[in-house]
Amino acid sequence: MTCLKPNADCDDMLKIVVMNDLHLVSPGSPSPNMDTSERFDLALQHAVQRHSDADLCVFAGDIADKGDAGAYAVFDRLRCQYEVPQCVTLGNHDDRTVYTSTAANFEMDPNGYIQCRRDIKGHCILVLDSSEPGRTRGGFSKQKRDWIHAQLSDAKDLDLPVIVILHHNPSALQMPVDAYRLDEPDVLKAALLESGANIMQIVSGHCHISSAGSWSGIPCATIAGNHHSVEPFLRRRTGQQECYASSAEYGVVVSNGADCAVHFETYIGAQQAMDHALFPKKKDQTFEPMI
């Protein structure tokens, strides 16, 4: 049984829950191979139980499978049960026009893109809109980049480490999925590196796989998300790449300003727990003091 207890040692620790690739559909519509609304509901219940102390929950794109108003209504209805601050961005399956005309409680930049900035516990969190109408790979127009540049310049002046969250993975995973990662990723890379800001972590979805690595020295992670997950299928392999409906996950980013970690919370298909008696030291463990 997991429980949350007050802990002054955690007061300055940033915690962000990231949920992505929900692929919700309108009630009564055929669901894409699974009941994605039920899976999203389970994710939210899991987060309520384990991460009610989160500072922010980011829904990182592909909210709807077909970008329809009914799916966005399902999204707004279900996410209300997770009572932490939230922000949303869009993915290639979403429709920005439909979303902004039907959804509730979203933020836009001055140019109408679904992206925002939150400064929390000494961090700058940039939630970026990488979606582009009709483009699977998405991208960053000059208007988007100008907004990003302004936020990064300010974060640098304020000496805030930056956590970037978007839908499309910018870094290559050396898998076939790279053929539809973020288009022209060097455009975003230049905006980040040339700013001089301390880019602590990039988190994305889109590829339906859990991964961690770096991109020109910037730490990157991808989260498999709410829908199917994909096996690693690396160069020189041939044949069928397996996809699985048996598991689903969301991400949890924690940072104290110096150390940042991305955890993968499996809420469907979790492993069978072993006998607690085998691990008596695992009960009520102490944590290393936060620096």
C-alpha positions in Angstrom: 0.0 0.0 0.0 1.4 3.4 -1.0 0.8 6.4 1.2 1.8 10.0 1.0 3.0 11.6 4.3 4.1 15.2 4.9 7.8 15.5 4.6 9.5 18.9 4.9 12.5 17.4 3.1 10.4 17.3 -0.1 9.0 20.8 0.1 11.5 22.1 -2.5 11.4 19.1 -4.8 9.7 19.6 -8.1 7.4 16.8 -9.3 5.8 16.7 -12.7 3.5 14.0 -13.9 3.5 13.6 -17.7 0.7 11.7 -19.5 0.8 11.3 -23.3 -0.7 9.6 -26.3 -4.2 9.2 -24.7 -5.8 8.6 -28.2 -9.3 9.2 -26.8 -12.4 8.9 -29.0 -15.9 10.2 -28.8 -18.4 8.1 -26.7 -19.8 5.4 -28.9 -17.0 5.6 -31.5 -14.8 2.6 -32.2 -11.8 2.8 -30.0 -8.4 2.2 -31.5 -7.9 -1.5 -30.5 -8.6 -0.8 -26.9 -10.7 1.2 -24.5 -8.5 4.3 -24.2 -10.9 6.2 -22.0 -10.8 3.3 -19.5 -7.0 3.3 -19.7 -6.9 7.1 -19.1 -9.2 6.8 -16.2 -6.9 4.1 -14.6 -3.9 6.3 -15.2 -5.6 9.2 -13.4 -6.7 7.0 -10.5 -3.1 5.7 -10.2 -1.7 9.2 -10.1 -4.3 10.3 -7.5 -3.1 7.5 -5.3 0.6 7.9 -5.8 1.2 11.5 -6.9 -1.4 13.7 -5.4 1.5 15.9 -4.2 2.6 16.6 -7.8 3.2 20.3 -8.7 2.0 19.9 -12.2 0.5 17.4 -14.6 1.3 17.8 -18.3 -0.8 16.2 -21.0 1.7 15.9 -23.8 -0.3 15.5 -27.0 -2.3 13.1 -29.0 -5.1 13.8 -26.6 -7.7 12.6 -29.2 -7.2 9.9 -31.7 -9.0 11.7 -34.5 -9.0 15.3 -33.2 -12.8 15.3 -32.6 -14.8 17.4 -30.2 -16.3 14.4 -28.4 -12.9 13.0 -27.5 -11.9 16.4 -26.0 -15.1 16.4 -24.0 -14.1 13.0 -22.6 -10.7 14.3 -21.8 -12.0 17.3 -19.8 -14.5 15.2 -18.0 -12.0 12.6 -16.8 -9.1 14.8 -16.0 -11.1 16.7 -13.4 -10.6 13.9 -10.9 -6.8 14.6 -10.7 -6.8 17.8 -8.6 -3.3 19.1 -9.3 -2.4 22.1 -11.6 -2.5 20.9 -15.2 -1.5 22.1 -18.7 -2.0 20.6 -22.1 -0.2 20.6 -25.5 -1.1 18.9 -28.7 0.2 16.1 -31.0 -0.1 15.1 -34.6 -3.5 13.3 -34.0 -5.0 16.5 -32.5 -6.8 19.3 -34.2 -5.9 22.7 -32.8 -9.0 24.4 -34.2 -11.4 21.8 -32.8 -9.5 21.7 -29.5 -9.6 25.5 -28.9 -13.2 25.8 -29.9 -14.5 23.0 -27.6 -12.1 22.2 -24.8 -11.8 23.8 -21.4 -9.0 25.2 -19.3 -6.1 25.4 -21.8 -3.4 28.0 -22.3 -2.2 29.6 -25.6 0.8 31.7 -26.5 0.1 35.1 -28.1 0.0 33.4 -31.6 -2.6 30.8 -30.7 -0.4 27.8 -30.1 -1.1 25.5 -27.2 2.1 26.0 -25.3 2.8 27.6 -22.0 5.4 28.3 -19.3 5.3 27.5 -15.6 7.9 28.7 -13.1 7.7 26.3 -10.1 10.2 25.7 -7.3 13.1 27.4 -9.0 12.5 25.7 -12.4 11.2 26.9 -15.7 8.9 24.4 -17.3 8.2 24.9 -21.0 5.4 23.0 -22.5 5.8 23.2 -26.3 3.3 22.8 -29.1 5.1 20.7 -31.7 1.9 19.9 -33.7 1.4 21.2 -37.2 -1.8 20.7 -39.2 -1.5 17.8 -41.6 2.0 16.9 -40.6 2.8 13.7 -38.8 6.2 14.9 -37.8 5.2 18.4 -36.6 7.6 21.2 -36.3 8.4 24.7 -35.0 7.5 27.7 -37.0 9.3 31.0 -36.6 6.4 32.3 -34.4 6.8 29.3 -32.1 10.6 29.7 -32.0 10.3 33.4 -31.2 8.2 32.6 -28.2 10.5 29.9 -27.1 13.5 32.2 -27.4 11.9 34.8 -25.2 11.1 32.3 -22.5 14.6 30.8 -22.6 16.2 34.2 -22.4 14.2 35.1 -19.4 14.9 31.7 -17.7 18.6 32.3 -18.3 18.4 35.8 -16.7 16.6 34.3 -13.7 19.1 31.5 -13.5 16.3 28.9 -13.7 17.0 25.4 -15.0 14.6 24.5 -17.8 12.5 21.3 -18.3 11.0 21.0 -21.8 8.0 18.9 -22.5 6.5 18.3 -26.0 4.8 15.7 -28.0 7.3 14.8 -30.8 10.5 13.2 -29.7 13.4 15.3 -31.1 16.2 12.8 -30.7 16.9 9.8 -32.8 16.2 6.4 -31.2 17.9 4.5 -34.0 14.5 2.8 -34.8 12.1 3.1 -37.7 10.0 5.5 -35.6 12.7 8.1 -36.3 11.2 8.5 -39.8 8.3 10.5 -38.1 10.0 12.1 -35.1 10.1 15.9 -34.9 10.7 17.4 -38.3 13.9 19.5 -38.7 14.9 18.8 -35.1 18.1 20.9 -35.5 15.8 24.0 -35.6 14.6 23.3 -32.0 18.1 22.2 -31.0 19.6 25.5 -32.1 16.9 27.5 -30.2 17.7 25.6 -27.0 21.5 25.5 -27.2 22.0 29.1 -28.5 19.9 30.5 -25.7 22.6 29.6 -23.1 19.9 28.5 -20.7 20.4 25.4 -18.6 18.3 22.8 -20.3 18.0 20.2 -17.7 15.7 17.6 -19.4 13.5 17.1 -22.4 10.5 14.8 -22.1 8.3 13.7 -25.0 5.9 11.0 -26.2 4.8 10.2 -29.7 7.0 7.1 -30.3 5.1 4.8 -27.8 8.3 3.6 -26.3 10.2 4.2 -23.0 13.7 5.5 -23.6 16.4 7.7 -22.0 19.4 9.2 -23.6 20.9 12.5 -24.8 20.6 14.9 -27.7 23.7 17.0 -28.3 24.4 16.7 -24.6 20.8 17.5 -23.5 19.2 14.7 -21.5 16.1 13.3 -23.3 13.4 10.8 -22.3 10.4 9.4 -24.1 7.3 7.9 -22.4 5.3 5.0 -23.9 2.1 6.5 -22.8 -1.6 5.4 -22.6 -2.0 3.5 -25.8 0.0 0.6 -27.2 3.8 0.3 -26.5 6.4 -0.7 -29.1 9.4 -3.0 -28.7 12.9 -1.7 -29.4 13.6 -2.5 -33.0 17.1 -1.3 -33.7 19.2 -1.1 -36.9 20.0 -4.3 -38.7 16.8 -6.0 -37.5 14.2 -7.2 -40.0 10.8 -8.7 -39.7 7.8 -7.6 -37.6 8.2 -5.0 -34.9 6.0 -6.1 -32.0 3.4 -3.7 -30.5 1.8 -4.5 -27.1 -1.5 -3.5 -25.5 -0.6 -5.3 -22.3 1.0 -2.3 -20.6 0.7 1.4 -20.3 2.6 4.1 -18.4 3.0 7.7 -17.6 6.1 9.6 -16.6 7.1 11.3 -13.3 9.9 14.0 -13.5 11.5 14.9 -10.2 14.2 17.6 -9.6 15.8 19.4 -6.8 17.5 21.8 -9.2 20.7 19.9 -9.4 19.6 16.3 -9.9 16.7 15.5 -12.3 15.2 12.0 -12.8 12.5 10.7 -15.1 10.6 7.7 -13.7 8.2 5.4 -15.7 5.0 4.5 -13.8 3.4 1.4 -15.2 -0.3 1.5 -14.3 -1.4 -1.3 -16.6 0.6 -4.5 -16.8 2.6 -3.9 -13.6 4.8 -6.7 -12.4 3.6 -9.2 -9.8 4.8 -8.1 -6.4 7.1 -10.5 -4.5 6.6 -11.6 -0.9 7.3 -8.6 1.4 8.9 -10.9 3.9 11.8 -11.4 1.5 12.7 -7.7 1.7 12.1 -6.5 5.3 14.4 -3.5 4.7 12.2 -2.2 2.0 9.5 -1.1 4.5 9.4 2.5 5.6 12.8 3.2 4.1 14.8 6.4 4.8 15.7 8.7 2.0 19.0 10.4 1.4 18.8 14.0 2.6 18.0 16.4 -0.2 20.8 18.8 -1.1 
